[in-house]
């Protein structure tokens, strides 16, 4: 999940695009794994931490 933080905060990529970049073929599994690691979905995390 550490590799997902940069694109979540520093790019305008969609969730499915980030999931593919970090090796997930299933966006739902990526979102669930991200939420397990950071307590928020990738887009909620982006909003909370001032990402793009």
ModelCIF file with pLDDT and N, C-alpha, C, O atoms, coordinates in Angstrom:
data_MODEL
#
_entry.id   MODEL 
#
_entity.id                         1 
_entity.type                       polymer 
_entity.pdbx_number_of_molecules   1 
#
_entity_poly.entity_id                      1 
_entity_poly.type                           'polypeptide(L)' 
_entity_poly.nstd_linkage                   no 
_entity_poly.nstd_monomer                   no 
_entity_poly.pdbx_seq_one_letter_code       
;(UNK)(UNK)(UNK)(UNK)(UNK)(UNK)(UNK)(UNK)(UNK)(UNK)(UNK)(UNK)(UNK)(UNK)(UNK)(UNK)
(UNK)(UNK)(UNK)(UNK)(UNK)(UNK)(UNK)(UNK)(UNK)(UNK)(UNK)(UNK)(UNK)(UNK)(UNK)(UNK)
(UNK)(UNK)(UNK)(UNK)(UNK)(UNK)(UNK)(UNK)(UNK)(UNK)(UNK)(UNK)(UNK)(UNK)(UNK)(UNK)
(UNK)(UNK)(UNK)(UNK)
;
_entity_poly.pdbx_seq_one_letter_code_can   XXXXXXXXXXXXXXXXXXXXXXXXXXXXXXXXXXXXXXXXXXXXXXXXXXXX 
_entity_poly.pdbx_strand_id                 A 
#
loop_
_entity_poly_seq.entity_id 
_entity_poly_seq.num 
_entity_poly_seq.mon_id 
_entity_poly_seq.hetero 
1 1  UNK n 
1 2  UNK n 
1 3  UNK n 
1 4  UNK n 
1 5  UNK n 
1 6  UNK n 
1 7  UNK n 
1 8  UNK n 
1 9  UNK n 
1 10 UNK n 
1 11 UNK n 
1 12 UNK n 
1 13 UNK n 
1 14 UNK n 
1 15 UNK n 
1 16 UNK n 
1 17 UNK n 
1 18 UNK n 
1 19 UNK n 
1 20 UNK n 
1 21 UNK n 
1 22 UNK n 
1 23 UNK n 
1 24 UNK n 
1 25 UNK n 
1 26 UNK n 
1 27 UNK n 
1 28 UNK n 
1 29 UNK n 
1 30 UNK n 
1 31 UNK n 
1 32 UNK n 
1 33 UNK n 
1 34 UNK n 
1 35 UNK n 
1 36 UNK n 
1 37 UNK n 
1 38 UNK n 
1 39 UNK n 
1 40 UNK n 
1 41 UNK n 
1 42 UNK n 
1 43 UNK n 
1 44 UNK n 
1 45 UNK n 
1 46 UNK n 
1 47 UNK n 
1 48 UNK n 
1 49 UNK n 
1 50 UNK n 
1 51 UNK n 
1 52 UNK n 
#
_struct_asym.id          A 
_struct_asym.entity_id   1 
#
loop_
_ma_qa_metric.id 
_ma_qa_metric.mode 
_ma_qa_metric.name 
_ma_qa_metric.software_group_id 
_ma_qa_metric.type 
1 global pLDDT . pLDDT 
2 local  pLDDT . pLDDT 
#
_ma_qa_metric_global.metric_id      1 
_ma_qa_metric_global.metric_value   94.88 
_ma_qa_metric_global.model_id       1 
_ma_qa_metric_global.ordinal_id     1 
#
loop_
_ma_qa_metric_local.label_asym_id 
_ma_qa_metric_local.label_comp_id 
_ma_qa_metric_local.label_seq_id 
_ma_qa_metric_local.metric_id 
_ma_qa_metric_local.metric_value 
_ma_qa_metric_local.model_id 
_ma_qa_metric_local.ordinal_id 
A UNK 1  2 86.00 1 1  
A UNK 2  2 91.00 1 2  
A UNK 3  2 93.00 1 3  
A UNK 4  2 96.00 1 4  
A UNK 5  2 95.00 1 5  
A UNK 6  2 95.00 1 6  
A UNK 7  2 96.00 1 7  
A UNK 8  2 96.00 1 8  
A UNK 9  2 95.00 1 9  
A UNK 10 2 95.00 1 10 
A UNK 11 2 95.00 1 11 
A UNK 12 2 93.00 1 12 
A UNK 13 2 96.00 1 13 
A UNK 14 2 97.00 1 14 
A UNK 15 2 97.00 1 15 
A UNK 16 2 98.00 1 16 
A UNK 17 2 98.00 1 17 
A UNK 18 2 98.00 1 18 
A UNK 19 2 98.00 1 19 
A UNK 20 2 98.00 1 20 
A UNK 21 2 96.00 1 21 
A UNK 22 2 97.00 1 22 
A UNK 23 2 97.00 1 23 
A UNK 24 2 98.00 1 24 
A UNK 25 2 97.00 1 25 
A UNK 26 2 98.00 1 26 
A UNK 27 2 98.00 1 27 
A UNK 28 2 98.00 1 28 
A UNK 29 2 98.00 1 29 
A UNK 30 2 98.00 1 30 
A UNK 31 2 98.00 1 31 
A UNK 32 2 98.00 1 32 
A UNK 33 2 98.00 1 33 
A UNK 34 2 98.00 1 34 
A UNK 35 2 98.00 1 35 
A UNK 36 2 98.00 1 36 
A UNK 37 2 97.00 1 37 
A UNK 38 2 97.00 1 38 
A UNK 39 2 97.00 1 39 
A UNK 40 2 97.00 1 40 
A UNK 41 2 97.00 1 41 
A UNK 42 2 97.00 1 42 
A UNK 43 2 95.00 1 43 
A UNK 44 2 96.00 1 44 
A UNK 45 2 96.00 1 45 
A UNK 46 2 95.00 1 46 
A UNK 47 2 94.00 1 47 
A UNK 48 2 94.00 1 48 
A UNK 49 2 92.00 1 49 
A UNK 50 2 86.00 1 50 
A UNK 51 2 66.00 1 51 
A UNK 52 2 69.00 1 52 
#
loop_
_atom_site.group_PDB 
_atom_site.id 
_atom_site.type_symbol 
_atom_site.label_atom_id 
_atom_site.label_alt_id 
_atom_site.label_comp_id 
_atom_site.label_asym_id 
_atom_site.label_entity_id 
_atom_site.label_seq_id 
_atom_site.pdbx_PDB_ins_code 
_atom_site.Cartn_x 
_atom_site.Cartn_y 
_atom_site.Cartn_z 
_atom_site.occupancy 
_atom_site.B_iso_or_equiv 
_atom_site.pdbx_formal_charge 
_atom_site.auth_seq_id 
_atom_site.auth_comp_id 
_atom_site.auth_asym_id 
_atom_site.auth_atom_id 
_atom_site.pdbx_PDB_model_num 
ATOM 1   N N  . UNK A 1 1  ? 0.803   -1.200 0.000   1.00 86.00 ? 1  UNK A N  1 
ATOM 2   C CA . UNK A 1 1  ? 0.000   0.000  0.000   1.00 86.00 ? 1  UNK A CA 1 
ATOM 3   C C  . UNK A 1 1  ? 0.846   1.264  0.000   1.00 86.00 ? 1  UNK A C  1 
ATOM 4   O O  . UNK A 1 1  ? 0.376   2.319  -0.428  1.00 86.00 ? 1  UNK A O  1 
ATOM 5   N N  . UNK A 1 2  ? 2.078   1.179  0.469   1.00 91.00 ? 2  UNK A N  1 
ATOM 6   C CA . UNK A 1 2  ? 2.929   2.374  0.473   1.00 91.00 ? 2  UNK A CA 1 
ATOM 7   C C  . UNK A 1 2  ? 3.084   2.968  -0.922  1.00 91.00 ? 2  UNK A C  1 
ATOM 8   O O  . UNK A 1 2  ? 3.213   4.184  -1.066  1.00 91.00 ? 2  UNK A O  1 
ATOM 9   N N  . UNK A 1 3  ? 3.071   2.120  -1.952  1.00 93.00 ? 3  UNK A N  1 
ATOM 10  C CA . UNK A 1 3  ? 3.217   2.607  -3.330  1.00 93.00 ? 3  UNK A CA 1 
ATOM 11  C C  . UNK A 1 3  ? 1.959   3.314  -3.822  1.00 93.00 ? 3  UNK A C  1 
ATOM 12  O O  . UNK A 1 3  ? 2.007   4.044  -4.812  1.00 93.00 ? 3  UNK A O  1 
ATOM 13  N N  . UNK A 1 4  ? 0.854   3.108  -3.150  1.00 96.00 ? 4  UNK A N  1 
ATOM 14  C CA . UNK A 1 4  ? -0.403  3.717  -3.584  1.00 96.00 ? 4  UNK A CA 1 
ATOM 15  C C  . UNK A 1 4  ? -0.564  5.147  -3.070  1.00 96.00 ? 4  UNK A C  1 
ATOM 16  O O  . UNK A 1 4  ? -1.335  5.915  -3.645  1.00 96.00 ? 4  UNK A O  1 
ATOM 17  N N  . UNK A 1 5  ? 0.129   5.515  -2.025  1.00 95.00 ? 5  UNK A N  1 
ATOM 18  C CA . UNK A 1 5  ? -0.052  6.843  -1.431  1.00 95.00 ? 5  UNK A CA 1 
ATOM 19  C C  . UNK A 1 5  ? 0.311   7.958  -2.410  1.00 95.00 ? 5  UNK A C  1 
ATOM 20  O O  . UNK A 1 5  ? -0.434  8.930  -2.539  1.00 95.00 ? 5  UNK A O  1 
ATOM 21  N N  . UNK A 1 6  ? 1.430   7.833  -3.090  1.00 95.00 ? 6  UNK A N  1 
ATOM 22  C CA . UNK A 1 6  ? 1.844   8.896  -4.023  1.00 95.00 ? 6  UNK A CA 1 
ATOM 23  C C  . UNK A 1 6  ? 0.777   9.160  -5.086  1.00 95.00 ? 6  UNK A C  1 
ATOM 24  O O  . UNK A 1 6  ? 0.354   10.306 -5.239  1.00 95.00 ? 6  UNK A O  1 
ATOM 25  N N  . UNK A 1 7  ? 0.326   8.141  -5.826  1.00 96.00 ? 7  UNK A N  1 
ATOM 26  C CA . UNK A 1 7  ? -0.693  8.461  -6.841  1.00 96.00 ? 7  UNK A CA 1 
ATOM 27  C C  . UNK A 1 7  ? -2.018  8.928  -6.252  1.00 96.00 ? 7  UNK A C  1 
ATOM 28  O O  . UNK A 1 7  ? -2.736  9.701  -6.886  1.00 96.00 ? 7  UNK A O  1 
ATOM 29  N N  . UNK A 1 8  ? -2.347  8.475  -5.062  1.00 96.00 ? 8  UNK A N  1 
ATOM 30  C CA . UNK A 1 8  ? -3.589  8.944  -4.428  1.00 96.00 ? 8  UNK A CA 1 
ATOM 31  C C  . UNK A 1 8  ? -3.494  10.438 -4.124  1.00 96.00 ? 8  UNK A C  1 
ATOM 32  O O  . UNK A 1 8  ? -4.432  11.188 -4.392  1.00 96.00 ? 8  UNK A O  1 
ATOM 33  N N  . UNK A 1 9  ? -2.375  10.864 -3.573  1.00 95.00 ? 9  UNK A N  1 
ATOM 34  C CA . UNK A 1 9  ? -2.249  12.260 -3.149  1.00 95.00 ? 9  UNK A CA 1 
ATOM 35  C C  . UNK A 1 9  ? -1.738  13.206 -4.227  1.00 95.00 ? 9  UNK A C  1 
ATOM 36  O O  . UNK A 1 9  ? -2.092  14.385 -4.228  1.00 95.00 ? 9  UNK A O  1 
ATOM 37  N N  . UNK A 1 10 ? -0.919  12.714 -5.136  1.00 95.00 ? 10 UNK A N  1 
ATOM 38  C CA . UNK A 1 10 ? -0.203  13.610 -6.041  1.00 95.00 ? 10 UNK A CA 1 
ATOM 39  C C  . UNK A 1 10 ? -0.601  13.514 -7.509  1.00 95.00 ? 10 UNK A C  1 
ATOM 40  O O  . UNK A 1 10 ? 0.044   14.122 -8.363  1.00 95.00 ? 10 UNK A O  1 
ATOM 41  N N  . UNK A 1 11 ? -1.645  12.764 -7.810  1.00 95.00 ? 11 UNK A N  1 
ATOM 42  C CA . UNK A 1 11 ? -2.097  12.676 -9.197  1.00 95.00 ? 11 UNK A CA 1 
ATOM 43  C C  . UNK A 1 11 ? -3.611  12.800 -9.251  1.00 95.00 ? 11 UNK A C  1 
ATOM 44  O O  . UNK A 1 11 ? -4.287  12.795 -8.222  1.00 95.00 ? 11 UNK A O  1 
ATOM 45  N N  . UNK A 1 12 ? -4.128  12.911 -10.454 1.00 93.00 ? 12 UNK A N  1 
ATOM 46  C CA . UNK A 1 12 ? -5.571  12.941 -10.675 1.00 93.00 ? 12 UNK A CA 1 
ATOM 47  C C  . UNK A 1 12 ? -6.092  11.590 -11.156 1.00 93.00 ? 12 UNK A C  1 
ATOM 48  O O  . UNK A 1 12 ? -7.208  11.497 -11.666 1.00 93.00 ? 12 UNK A O  1 
ATOM 49  N N  . UNK A 1 13 ? -5.285  10.548 -10.992 1.00 96.00 ? 13 UNK A N  1 
ATOM 50  C CA . UNK A 1 13 ? -5.680  9.224  -11.468 1.00 96.00 ? 13 UNK A CA 1 
ATOM 51  C C  . UNK A 1 13 ? -6.939  8.734  -10.754 1.00 96.00 ? 13 UNK A C  1 
ATOM 52  O O  . UNK A 1 13 ? -7.162  9.020  -9.578  1.00 96.00 ? 13 UNK A O  1 
ATOM 53  N N  . UNK A 1 14 ? -7.740  8.002  -11.487 1.00 97.00 ? 14 UNK A N  1 
ATOM 54  C CA . UNK A 1 14 ? -8.928  7.367  -10.924 1.00 97.00 ? 14 UNK A CA 1 
ATOM 55  C C  . UNK A 1 14 ? -8.495  6.184  -10.067 1.00 97.00 ? 14 UNK A C  1 
ATOM 56  O O  . UNK A 1 14 ? -7.378  5.687  -10.208 1.00 97.00 ? 14 UNK A O  1 
ATOM 57  N N  . UNK A 1 15 ? -9.372  5.736  -9.183  1.00 97.00 ? 15 UNK A N  1 
ATOM 58  C CA . UNK A 1 15 ? -9.056  4.622  -8.291  1.00 97.00 ? 15 UNK A CA 1 
ATOM 59  C C  . UNK A 1 15 ? -8.659  3.383  -9.067  1.00 97.00 ? 15 UNK A C  1 
ATOM 60  O O  . UNK A 1 15 ? -7.687  2.720  -8.705  1.00 97.00 ? 15 UNK A O  1 
ATOM 61  N N  . UNK A 1 16 ? -9.386  3.051  -10.127 1.00 98.00 ? 16 UNK A N  1 
ATOM 62  C CA . UNK A 1 16 ? -9.057  1.845  -10.886 1.00 98.00 ? 16 UNK A CA 1 
ATOM 63  C C  . UNK A 1 16 ? -7.688  1.968  -11.554 1.00 98.00 ? 16 UNK A C  1 
ATOM 64  O O  . UNK A 1 16 ? -6.996  0.964  -11.720 1.00 98.00 ? 16 UNK A O  1 
ATOM 65  N N  . UNK A 1 17 ? -7.288  3.176  -11.938 1.00 98.00 ? 17 UNK A N  1 
ATOM 66  C CA . UNK A 1 17 ? -5.977  3.371  -12.548 1.00 98.00 ? 17 UNK A CA 1 
ATOM 67  C C  . UNK A 1 17 ? -4.864  3.176  -11.513 1.00 98.00 ? 17 UNK A C  1 
ATOM 68  O O  . UNK A 1 17 ? -3.828  2.581  -11.813 1.00 98.00 ? 17 UNK A O  1 
ATOM 69  N N  . UNK A 1 18 ? -5.080  3.671  -10.317 1.00 98.00 ? 18 UNK A N  1 
ATOM 70  C CA . UNK A 1 18 ? -4.104  3.479  -9.247  1.00 98.00 ? 18 UNK A CA 1 
ATOM 71  C C  . UNK A 1 18 ? -4.014  1.997  -8.899  1.00 98.00 ? 18 UNK A C  1 
ATOM 72  O O  . UNK A 1 18 ? -2.920  1.461  -8.718  1.00 98.00 ? 18 UNK A O  1 
ATOM 73  N N  . UNK A 1 19 ? -5.153  1.347  -8.808  1.00 98.00 ? 19 UNK A N  1 
ATOM 74  C CA . UNK A 1 19 ? -5.171  -0.089 -8.503  1.00 98.00 ? 19 UNK A CA 1 
ATOM 75  C C  . UNK A 1 19 ? -4.323  -0.860 -9.506  1.00 98.00 ? 19 UNK A C  1 
ATOM 76  O O  . UNK A 1 19 ? -3.522  -1.709 -9.115  1.00 98.00 ? 19 UNK A O  1 
ATOM 77  N N  . UNK A 1 20 ? -4.488  -0.578 -10.784 1.00 98.00 ? 20 UNK A N  1 
ATOM 78  C CA . UNK A 1 20 ? -3.705  -1.251 -11.825 1.00 98.00 ? 20 UNK A CA 1 
ATOM 79  C C  . UNK A 1 20 ? -2.222  -0.951 -11.676 1.00 98.00 ? 20 UNK A C  1 
ATOM 80  O O  . UNK A 1 20 ? -1.392  -1.844 -11.847 1.00 98.00 ? 20 UNK A O  1 
ATOM 81  N N  . UNK A 1 21 ? -1.877  0.288  -11.359 1.00 96.00 ? 21 UNK A N  1 
ATOM 82  C CA . UNK A 1 21 ? -0.472  0.679  -11.213 1.00 96.00 ? 21 UNK A CA 1 
ATOM 83  C C  . UNK A 1 21 ? 0.220   -0.070 -10.090 1.00 96.00 ? 21 UNK A C  1 
ATOM 84  O O  . UNK A 1 21 ? 1.403   -0.395 -10.199 1.00 96.00 ? 21 UNK A O  1 
ATOM 85  N N  . UNK A 1 22 ? -0.493  -0.346 -9.023  1.00 97.00 ? 22 UNK A N  1 
ATOM 86  C CA . UNK A 1 22 ? 0.129   -1.003 -7.875  1.00 97.00 ? 22 UNK A CA 1 
ATOM 87  C C  . UNK A 1 22 ? -0.120  -2.512 -7.854  1.00 97.00 ? 22 UNK A C  1 
ATOM 88  O O  . UNK A 1 22 ? 0.170   -3.176 -6.859  1.00 97.00 ? 22 UNK A O  1 
ATOM 89  N N  . UNK A 1 23 ? -0.656  -3.049 -8.945  1.00 97.00 ? 23 UNK A N  1 
ATOM 90  C CA . UNK A 1 23 ? -0.720  -4.489 -9.102  1.00 97.00 ? 23 UNK A CA 1 
ATOM 91  C C  . UNK A 1 23 ? -2.030  -5.180 -8.787  1.00 97.00 ? 23 UNK A C  1 
ATOM 92  O O  . UNK A 1 23 ? -2.069  -6.404 -8.660  1.00 97.00 ? 23 UNK A O  1 
ATOM 93  N N  . UNK A 1 24 ? -3.101  -4.417 -8.658  1.00 98.00 ? 24 UNK A N  1 
ATOM 94  C CA . UNK A 1 24 ? -4.416  -5.017 -8.404  1.00 98.00 ? 24 UNK A CA 1 
ATOM 95  C C  . UNK A 1 24 ? -5.216  -5.051 -9.696  1.00 98.00 ? 24 UNK A C  1 
ATOM 96  O O  . UNK A 1 24 ? -5.367  -4.030 -10.366 1.00 98.00 ? 24 UNK A O  1 
ATOM 97  N N  . UNK A 1 25 ? -5.722  -6.211 -10.041 1.00 97.00 ? 25 UNK A N  1 
ATOM 98  C CA . UNK A 1 25 ? -6.580  -6.306 -11.223 1.00 97.00 ? 25 UNK A CA 1 
ATOM 99  C C  . UNK A 1 25 ? -8.047  -6.085 -10.849 1.00 97.00 ? 25 UNK A C  1 
ATOM 100 O O  . UNK A 1 25 ? -8.893  -5.888 -11.722 1.00 97.00 ? 25 UNK A O  1 
ATOM 101 N N  . UNK A 1 26 ? -8.338  -6.120 -9.560  1.00 98.00 ? 26 UNK A N  1 
ATOM 102 C CA . UNK A 1 26 ? -9.696  -5.927 -9.076  1.00 98.00 ? 26 UNK A CA 1 
ATOM 103 C C  . UNK A 1 26 ? -9.725  -4.676 -8.198  1.00 98.00 ? 26 UNK A C  1 
ATOM 104 O O  . UNK A 1 26 ? -9.115  -4.651 -7.129  1.00 98.00 ? 26 UNK A O  1 
ATOM 105 N N  . UNK A 1 27 ? -10.424 -3.651 -8.642  1.00 98.00 ? 27 UNK A N  1 
ATOM 106 C CA . UNK A 1 27 ? -10.446 -2.375 -7.924  1.00 98.00 ? 27 UNK A CA 1 
ATOM 107 C C  . UNK A 1 27 ? -11.081 -2.518 -6.543  1.00 98.00 ? 27 UNK A C  1 
ATOM 108 O O  . UNK A 1 27 ? -10.658 -1.848 -5.601  1.00 98.00 ? 27 UNK A O  1 
ATOM 109 N N  . UNK A 1 28 ? -12.067 -3.364 -6.410  1.00 98.00 ? 28 UNK A N  1 
ATOM 110 C CA . UNK A 1 28 ? -12.727 -3.570 -5.104  1.00 98.00 ? 28 UNK A CA 1 
ATOM 111 C C  . UNK A 1 28 ? -11.728 -4.114 -4.081  1.00 98.00 ? 28 UNK A C  1 
ATOM 112 O O  . UNK A 1 28 ? -11.722 -3.682 -2.928  1.00 98.00 ? 28 UNK A O  1 
ATOM 113 N N  . UNK A 1 29 ? -10.898 -5.047 -4.496  1.00 98.00 ? 29 UNK A N  1 
ATOM 114 C CA . UNK A 1 29 ? -9.888  -5.599 -3.582  1.00 98.00 ? 29 UNK A CA 1 
ATOM 115 C C  . UNK A 1 29 ? -8.866  -4.535 -3.199  1.00 98.00 ? 29 UNK A C  1 
ATOM 116 O O  . UNK A 1 29 ? -8.409  -4.483 -2.057  1.00 98.00 ? 29 UNK A O  1 
ATOM 117 N N  . UNK A 1 30 ? -8.512  -3.692 -4.159  1.00 98.00 ? 30 UNK A N  1 
ATOM 118 C CA . UNK A 1 30 ? -7.589  -2.605 -3.871  1.00 98.00 ? 30 UNK A CA 1 
ATOM 119 C C  . UNK A 1 30 ? -8.182  -1.651 -2.844  1.00 98.00 ? 30 UNK A C  1 
ATOM 120 O O  . UNK A 1 30 ? -7.520  -1.297 -1.868  1.00 98.00 ? 30 UNK A O  1 
ATOM 121 N N  . UNK A 1 31 ? -9.415  -1.237 -3.058  1.00 98.00 ? 31 UNK A N  1 
ATOM 122 C CA . UNK A 1 31 ? -10.069 -0.304 -2.129  1.00 98.00 ? 31 UNK A CA 1 
ATOM 123 C C  . UNK A 1 31 ? -10.161 -0.933 -0.740  1.00 98.00 ? 31 UNK A C  1 
ATOM 124 O O  . UNK A 1 31 ? -9.900  -0.262 0.259   1.00 98.00 ? 31 UNK A O  1 
ATOM 125 N N  . UNK A 1 32 ? -10.526 -2.209 -0.667  1.00 98.00 ? 32 UNK A N  1 
ATOM 126 C CA . UNK A 1 32 ? -10.618 -2.879 0.629   1.00 98.00 ? 32 UNK A CA 1 
ATOM 127 C C  . UNK A 1 32 ? -9.255  -2.949 1.314   1.00 98.00 ? 32 UNK A C  1 
ATOM 128 O O  . UNK A 1 32 ? -9.162  -2.715 2.519   1.00 98.00 ? 32 UNK A O  1 
ATOM 129 N N  . UNK A 1 33 ? -8.199  -3.266 0.568   1.00 98.00 ? 33 UNK A N  1 
ATOM 130 C CA . UNK A 1 33 ? -6.852  -3.338 1.137   1.00 98.00 ? 33 UNK A CA 1 
ATOM 131 C C  . UNK A 1 33 ? -6.377  -1.956 1.585   1.00 98.00 ? 33 UNK A C  1 
ATOM 132 O O  . UNK A 1 33 ? -5.752  -1.817 2.637   1.00 98.00 ? 33 UNK A O  1 
ATOM 133 N N  . UNK A 1 34 ? -6.678  -0.937 0.780   1.00 98.00 ? 34 UNK A N  1 
ATOM 134 C CA . UNK A 1 34 ? -6.302  0.432  1.139   1.00 98.00 ? 34 UNK A CA 1 
ATOM 135 C C  . UNK A 1 34 ? -7.015  0.839  2.418   1.00 98.00 ? 34 UNK A C  1 
ATOM 136 O O  . UNK A 1 34 ? -6.408  1.426  3.314   1.00 98.00 ? 34 UNK A O  1 
ATOM 137 N N  . UNK A 1 35 ? -8.300  0.528  2.502   1.00 98.00 ? 35 UNK A N  1 
ATOM 138 C CA . UNK A 1 35 ? -9.088  0.879  3.686   1.00 98.00 ? 35 UNK A CA 1 
ATOM 139 C C  . UNK A 1 35 ? -8.561  0.142  4.921   1.00 98.00 ? 35 UNK A C  1 
ATOM 140 O O  . UNK A 1 35 ? -8.513  0.717  6.008   1.00 98.00 ? 35 UNK A O  1 
ATOM 141 N N  . UNK A 1 36 ? -8.171  -1.109 4.764   1.00 98.00 ? 36 UNK A N  1 
ATOM 142 C CA . UNK A 1 36 ? -7.589  -1.861 5.887   1.00 98.00 ? 36 UNK A CA 1 
ATOM 143 C C  . UNK A 1 36 ? -6.301  -1.201 6.377   1.00 98.00 ? 36 UNK A C  1 
ATOM 144 O O  . UNK A 1 36 ? -6.035  -1.164 7.578   1.00 98.00 ? 36 UNK A O  1 
ATOM 145 N N  . UNK A 1 37 ? -5.509  -0.685 5.450   1.00 97.00 ? 37 UNK A N  1 
ATOM 146 C CA . UNK A 1 37 ? -4.224  -0.083 5.801   1.00 97.00 ? 37 UNK A CA 1 
ATOM 147 C C  . UNK A 1 37 ? -4.366  1.330  6.349   1.00 97.00 ? 37 UNK A C  1 
ATOM 148 O O  . UNK A 1 37 ? -3.643  1.710  7.270   1.00 97.00 ? 37 UNK A O  1 
ATOM 149 N N  . UNK A 1 38 ? -5.291  2.115  5.793   1.00 97.00 ? 38 UNK A N  1 
ATOM 150 C CA . UNK A 1 38 ? -5.355  3.548  6.119   1.00 97.00 ? 38 UNK A CA 1 
ATOM 151 C C  . UNK A 1 38 ? -6.685  4.018  6.695   1.00 97.00 ? 38 UNK A C  1 
ATOM 152 O O  . UNK A 1 38 ? -6.849  5.207  6.969   1.00 97.00 ? 38 UNK A O  1 
ATOM 153 N N  . UNK A 1 39 ? -7.628  3.115  6.883   1.00 97.00 ? 39 UNK A N  1 
ATOM 154 C CA . UNK A 1 39 ? -8.933  3.401  7.487   1.00 97.00 ? 39 UNK A CA 1 
ATOM 155 C C  . UNK A 1 39 ? -9.884  4.220  6.617   1.00 97.00 ? 39 UNK A C  1 
ATOM 156 O O  . UNK A 1 39 ? -11.005 4.507  7.036   1.00 97.00 ? 39 UNK A O  1 
ATOM 157 N N  . UNK A 1 40 ? -9.458  4.595  5.427   1.00 97.00 ? 40 UNK A N  1 
ATOM 158 C CA . UNK A 1 40 ? -10.304 5.353  4.504   1.00 97.00 ? 40 UNK A CA 1 
ATOM 159 C C  . UNK A 1 40 ? -10.154 4.778  3.103   1.00 97.00 ? 40 UNK A C  1 
ATOM 160 O O  . UNK A 1 40 ? -9.146  4.145  2.789   1.00 97.00 ? 40 UNK A O  1 
ATOM 161 N N  . UNK A 1 41 ? -11.155 4.999  2.267   1.00 97.00 ? 41 UNK A N  1 
ATOM 162 C CA . UNK A 1 41 ? -11.012 4.636  0.859   1.00 97.00 ? 41 UNK A CA 1 
ATOM 163 C C  . UNK A 1 41 ? -9.973  5.556  0.239   1.00 97.00 ? 41 UNK A C  1 
ATOM 164 O O  . UNK A 1 41 ? -9.689  6.613  0.802   1.00 97.00 ? 41 UNK A O  1 
ATOM 165 N N  . UNK A 1 42 ? -9.399  5.193  -0.896  1.00 97.00 ? 42 UNK A N  1 
ATOM 166 C CA . UNK A 1 42 ? -8.408  6.069  -1.518  1.00 97.00 ? 42 UNK A CA 1 
ATOM 167 C C  . UNK A 1 42 ? -8.932  7.487  -1.787  1.00 97.00 ? 42 UNK A C  1 
ATOM 168 O O  . UNK A 1 42 ? -8.211  8.458  -1.558  1.00 97.00 ? 42 UNK A O  1 
ATOM 169 N N  . UNK A 1 43 ? -10.152 7.617  -2.258  1.00 95.00 ? 43 UNK A N  1 
ATOM 170 C CA . UNK A 1 43 ? -10.666 8.951  -2.570  1.00 95.00 ? 43 UNK A CA 1 
ATOM 171 C C  . UNK A 1 43 ? -10.994 9.741  -1.309  1.00 95.00 ? 43 UNK A C  1 
ATOM 172 O O  . UNK A 1 43 ? -10.808 10.957 -1.286  1.00 95.00 ? 43 UNK A O  1 
ATOM 173 N N  . UNK A 1 44 ? -11.475 9.084  -0.266  1.00 96.00 ? 44 UNK A N  1 
ATOM 174 C CA . UNK A 1 44 ? -11.696 9.779  1.002   1.00 96.00 ? 44 UNK A CA 1 
ATOM 175 C C  . UNK A 1 44 ? -10.362 10.215 1.601   1.00 96.00 ? 44 UNK A C  1 
ATOM 176 O O  . UNK A 1 44 ? -10.252 11.304 2.164   1.00 96.00 ? 44 UNK A O  1 
ATOM 177 N N  . UNK A 1 45 ? -9.353  9.361  1.475   1.00 96.00 ? 45 UNK A N  1 
ATOM 178 C CA . UNK A 1 45 ? -8.012  9.703  1.957   1.00 96.00 ? 45 UNK A CA 1 
ATOM 179 C C  . UNK A 1 45 ? -7.482  10.920 1.202   1.00 96.00 ? 45 UNK A C  1 
ATOM 180 O O  . UNK A 1 45 ? -6.883  11.816 1.795   1.00 96.00 ? 45 UNK A O  1 
ATOM 181 N N  . UNK A 1 46 ? -7.707  10.942 -0.106  1.00 95.00 ? 46 UNK A N  1 
ATOM 182 C CA . UNK A 1 46 ? -7.283  12.069 -0.939  1.00 95.00 ? 46 UNK A CA 1 
ATOM 183 C C  . UNK A 1 46 ? -7.948  13.361 -0.461  1.00 95.00 ? 46 UNK A C  1 
ATOM 184 O O  . UNK A 1 46 ? -7.286  14.390 -0.323  1.00 95.00 ? 46 UNK A O  1 
ATOM 185 N N  . UNK A 1 47 ? -9.231  13.306 -0.213  1.00 94.00 ? 47 UNK A N  1 
ATOM 186 C CA . UNK A 1 47 ? -9.961  14.494 0.244   1.00 94.00 ? 47 UNK A CA 1 
ATOM 187 C C  . UNK A 1 47 ? -9.486  14.971 1.618   1.00 94.00 ? 47 UNK A C  1 
ATOM 188 O O  . UNK A 1 47 ? -9.320  16.170 1.843   1.00 94.00 ? 47 UNK A O  1 
ATOM 189 N N  . UNK A 1 48 ? -9.272  14.039 2.517   1.00 94.00 ? 48 UNK A N  1 
ATOM 190 C CA . UNK A 1 48 ? -8.838  14.382 3.884   1.00 94.00 ? 48 UNK A CA 1 
ATOM 191 C C  . UNK A 1 48 ? -7.450  14.969 3.943   1.00 94.00 ? 48 UNK A C  1 
ATOM 192 O O  . UNK A 1 48 ? -7.172  15.823 4.785   1.00 94.00 ? 48 UNK A O  1 
ATOM 193 N N  . UNK A 1 49 ? -6.570  14.521 3.060   1.00 92.00 ? 49 UNK A N  1 
ATOM 194 C CA . UNK A 1 49 ? -5.171  14.927 3.124   1.00 92.00 ? 49 UNK A CA 1 
ATOM 195 C C  . UNK A 1 49 ? -4.775  15.912 2.038   1.00 92.00 ? 49 UNK A C  1 
ATOM 196 O O  . UNK A 1 49 ? -3.589  16.108 1.773   1.00 92.00 ? 49 UNK A O  1 
ATOM 197 N N  . UNK A 1 50 ? -5.747  16.520 1.422   1.00 86.00 ? 50 UNK A N  1 
ATOM 198 C CA . UNK A 1 50 ? -5.484  17.603 0.493   1.00 86.00 ? 50 UNK A CA 1 
ATOM 199 C C  . UNK A 1 50 ? -4.841  17.202 -0.813  1.00 86.00 ? 50 UNK A C  1 
ATOM 200 O O  . UNK A 1 50 ? -4.106  17.985 -1.415  1.00 86.00 ? 50 UNK A O  1 
ATOM 201 N N  . UNK A 1 51 ? -5.110  15.989 -1.253  1.00 66.00 ? 51 UNK A N  1 
ATOM 202 C CA . UNK A 1 51 ? -4.590  15.572 -2.550  1.00 66.00 ? 51 UNK A CA 1 
ATOM 203 C C  . UNK A 1 51 ? -5.342  16.240 -3.678  1.00 66.00 ? 51 UNK A C  1 
ATOM 204 O O  . UNK A 1 51 ? -6.292  16.988 -3.447  1.00 66.00 ? 51 UNK A O  1 
ATOM 205 N N  . UNK A 1 52 ? -4.926  15.974 -4.874  1.00 69.00 ? 52 UNK A N  1 
ATOM 206 C CA . UNK A 1 52 ? -5.539  16.585 -6.057  1.00 69.00 ? 52 UNK A CA 1 
ATOM 207 C C  . UNK A 1 52 ? -6.976  16.260 -6.172  1.00 69.00 ? 52 UNK A C  1 
ATOM 208 O O  . UNK A 1 52 ? -7.635  16.699 -7.115  1.00 69.00 ? 52 UNK A O  1 
#
